Amino acid sequence: MKILAKIYAFLIFVFLYAPIFVIVVFSFNSGSSRAVFEGFSLQWYKEMLQDELILRSLWYSLIIAVLSAIIATVIGTMAAVGINNLKGWKKSAFLSANNIPVVNPEIVTAISMMILFVFILSYFNSLEMGFGTLLIAHITFNIPYVVLSVLPKLRGMDSNIYNAALDLGCPPVKAFIKVVIPQILPGVISGLIMAFTLSLDDFVISYFNSGSSFQTLPITIYSMTKKPYSLKLNALSTIMFAVILVLMIAGNIRKPANEKKLKK
């Protein structure tokens, strides 16, 4: 049974990562074929870095991802603290409300937010959907994931430490910053990284809430697939995969280090 389980796990990983491996390999193809590797070359990376549309969309995506991740982390951390302090049915109600956007189909969230923005902007003729609406949409769908990352750390924290700080005369805000934040920091960092990666990768919500003047990288990639396929997309996908991989590894390495410091 153990051998079958290992074979099954191996096949699952092959199924998940084989397409990514193919994309990475053919991003270095000297030819334009997607099926025949003609030789090693960096020409597609050079062409990608010279494409103004891709670079502009990448810059837009990074701005949205960084801002939405930071704002969602701050709001989500405060929301997690508030939910953790609730008792009984109120806590269950807020947790259920927080989990709805996570399990809700993304297309439903995207369309509902688009309708809301169109309704609000209809009262302001000079405004249109763009950077502002997209940032609000990304913050909104990132907050629940931050809450889910921070809550387990709050539950595992000894509340007596915070109460002891208050008893010793430390103001509540300073006690929270000096005592609570260091203990939940791994969860906060995990939520920040998750919010950044989700925002950078999002297509559905961005597609419905970005407008015509502000396009993120996933939308640009989608529009490029309607044209004759270019291996520039392979090079771009490889760089994005590498960045996300480095962030996830850094987050996983930092977790044990922070836990050891807290134990000491």
C-alpha positions in Angstrom: 0.0 0.0 0.0 2.9 2.4 0.8 4.3 1.8 -2.7 1.0 2.5 -4.3 0.6 5.6 -2.3 4.0 6.9 -3.3 3.3 6.1 -7.0 0.0 7.9 -6.7 1.6 11.0 -5.1 4.3 10.9 -7.8 1.8 10.9 -10.6 -0.2 13.7 -9.0 3.0 15.9 -8.8 3.9 15.0 -12.4 0.4 15.9 -13.6 0.6 19.3 -11.7 4.2 20.3 -12.6 4.8 18.8 -16.0 3.1 21.6 -17.9 5.1 24.2 -15.9 8.3 22.3 -16.7 7.4 22.3 -20.5 6.8 26.1 -20.3 10.1 26.7 -18.6 12.0 24.5 -21.1 10.5 26.1 -24.2 11.0 29.6 -22.9 14.7 29.0 -23.8 13.9 27.6 -27.2 15.9 29.3 -30.0 13.1 28.7 -32.5 9.4 29.6 -32.4 8.0 26.0 -32.2 6.1 25.0 -29.1 6.7 21.3 -29.8 10.3 21.0 -31.0 13.2 22.3 -29.0 15.7 23.7 -31.5 18.4 25.0 -29.2 19.1 27.1 -26.1 18.5 30.9 -26.4 17.5 33.9 -24.4 15.9 35.7 -27.3 12.3 35.4 -26.0 13.4 36.9 -22.7 15.0 39.8 -24.6 11.9 40.3 -26.7 9.7 40.2 -23.6 11.7 42.8 -21.9 11.4 45.0 -25.0 7.6 44.7 -25.1 6.2 48.0 -23.8 2.7 46.5 -23.3 3.9 43.6 -21.2 6.2 45.9 -19.1 3.4 48.4 -18.5 1.0 45.7 -17.5 3.6 44.1 -15.2 4.1 47.5 -13.5 0.3 47.9 -13.0 0.1 44.4 -11.6 2.9 45.0 -9.2 1.4 48.3 -8.0 -2.0 46.7 -7.4 -0.5 43.6 -5.8 1.8 45.5 -3.4 -0.8 48.1 -2.3 -3.7 45.6 -2.0 -1.5 43.1 0.0 -0.4 45.8 2.5 -3.8 47.3 3.0 -5.5 43.9 3.1 -3.0 42.7 5.7 -3.5 45.6 8.0 -7.3 45.4 7.8 -7.3 41.6 7.9 -5.1 41.5 11.0 -7.3 44.0 12.8 -10.4 42.0 11.8 -8.8 38.7 13.0 -8.1 40.3 16.4 -11.7 41.5 16.6 -13.1 38.1 15.6 -10.8 36.3 18.0 -12.1 38.4 20.9 -15.8 37.6 20.1 -17.6 34.8 21.9 -20.5 32.4 21.0 -22.7 32.9 18.0 -21.2 36.3 17.1 -17.9 34.7 16.5 -19.4 31.9 14.4 -21.4 34.5 12.4 -18.4 36.6 11.6 -16.3 33.6 10.7 -19.0 32.3 8.4 -19.2 35.8 6.8 -15.4 35.8 6.3 -15.4 32.4 4.7 -18.2 33.2 2.2 -15.8 35.0 -0.3 -13.3 32.2 0.0 -15.8 29.4 -1.0 -17.9 31.7 -3.3 -17.2 31.2 -7.0 -14.8 34.0 -8.1 -17.0 34.9 -11.1 -19.9 35.7 -8.8 -17.7 38.0 -6.7 -16.3 39.7 -9.8 -19.7 40.4 -11.4 -21.3 41.5 -8.1 -18.4 44.0 -7.5 -18.6 45.2 -11.1 -22.3 45.9 -10.7 -21.7 47.7 -7.4 -19.0 49.9 -9.0 -21.1 50.7 -12.0 -24.0 51.7 -9.7 -21.8 54.0 -7.7 -20.0 55.5 -10.6 -23.2 56.2 -12.4 -23.7 59.2 -10.0 -20.2 60.5 -11.0 -20.1 61.1 -14.7 -16.4 62.2 -14.6 -15.3 58.9 -13.1 -14.8 55.5 -14.7 -13.6 52.0 -13.7 -9.8 51.8 -13.5 -7.1 51.8 -10.9 -9.3 52.7 -7.9 -12.0 50.1 -8.5 -9.4 47.4 -9.2 -7.5 48.2 -6.0 -10.7 48.1 -3.9 -11.7 44.8 -5.5 -8.3 43.2 -4.8 -8.3 44.4 -1.2 -11.8 43.0 -0.7 -11.0 39.5 -1.9 -7.6 39.4 -0.1 -8.9 40.3 3.4 -10.5 36.9 4.1 -7.3 35.0 3.3 -5.3 37.3 5.7 -7.9 36.7 8.4 -7.6 32.9 7.9 -3.8 33.2 8.2 -3.7 35.3 11.3 -6.5 33.7 13.3 -4.6 30.4 14.1 -1.7 32.4 15.5 -4.1 34.4 17.7 -5.8 31.2 19.0 -2.4 29.6 19.9 -1.2 32.7 21.7 -1.3 32.9 25.5 -3.6 35.8 26.3 -2.1 36.1 29.8 1.0 37.7 28.3 -1.0 40.6 26.9 -3.0 41.0 30.2 0.3 40.9 32.1 1.6 43.8 30.0 -1.5 45.8 30.7 -1.2 45.1 34.5 2.4 46.4 34.4 1.2 49.7 33.1 1.7 49.3 29.3 -0.9 51.1 27.2 -3.2 48.8 25.2 -1.8 50.0 21.8 1.8 49.6 22.9 1.1 46.3 24.5 -0.5 45.1 21.3 2.5 46.2 19.2 5.2 44.9 21.6 3.5 41.7 22.8 0.8 40.5 20.3 2.4 41.4 17.0 5.7 39.5 17.5 3.7 36.3 18.4 1.4 36.5 15.4 4.0 37.9 13.0 4.4 34.5 11.1 0.7 34.5 10.3 0.8 38.1 9.3 3.7 37.5 6.9 2.0 34.4 5.5 -1.2 36.4 4.9 0.8 39.2 3.2 2.6 36.8 0.9 -0.7 35.0 0.1 -2.5 38.3 -0.6 0.4 39.4 -2.9 0.4 36.2 -4.9 -3.4 36.0 -5.2 -3.5 39.6 -6.4 -0.7 39.2 -8.8 -2.2 36.0 -10.3 -5.9 37.1 -10.4 -7.6 37.3 -13.7 -11.4 37.0 -13.3 -11.9 39.8 -10.8 -9.4 42.0 -12.6 -11.1 41.4 -15.9 -14.5 42.6 -14.7 -13.3 45.6 -12.6 -10.3 47.1 -14.3 -12.0 49.1 -17.1 -10.4 49.7 -20.5 -7.7 52.1 -19.3 -5.9 49.9 -16.7 -5.0 46.4 -17.6 -3.0 44.0 -15.4 -0.6 41.4 -16.6 -3.1 38.4 -16.6 -5.5 40.4 -18.8 -2.7 41.3 -21.2 -1.6 37.7 -21.4 -5.2 36.7 -22.2 -5.5 39.2 -25.0 -2.1 38.0 -26.4 -3.4 34.4 -26.6 -6.0 35.6 -29.2 -3.1 36.4 -31.5 -0.5 34.0 -33.0 1.2 32.4 -30.0 4.6 33.8 -29.0 7.1 32.1 -26.7 7.4 35.5 -25.0 4.5 34.2 -22.9 6.6 31.2 -21.9 9.4 33.5 -20.8 7.0 35.7 -18.9 5.3 32.8 -17.2 8.7 31.4 -16.2 9.7 34.6 -14.5 6.3 34.8 -12.7 6.6 31.2 -11.5 10.1 31.8 -10.3 9.1 34.9 -8.3 6.1 33.2 -6.7 8.3 30.1 -5.9 11.0 32.3 -4.2 8.3 34.1 -2.1 6.7 30.9 -1.0 10.1 29.3 -0.1 11.1 32.5 1.8 7.8 32.4 3.7 8.1 28.7 4.6 11.7 29.2 5.8 10.8 32.2 7.9 8.0 30.4 9.7 10.3 27.9 11.6 12.8 30.6 12.4 10.1 32.9 13.9 8.7 29.9 15.9 12.1 29.1 17.3 12.6 32.7 18.4 9.1 32.8 20.1 9.9 29.5 21.9 13.2 30.9 23.2 
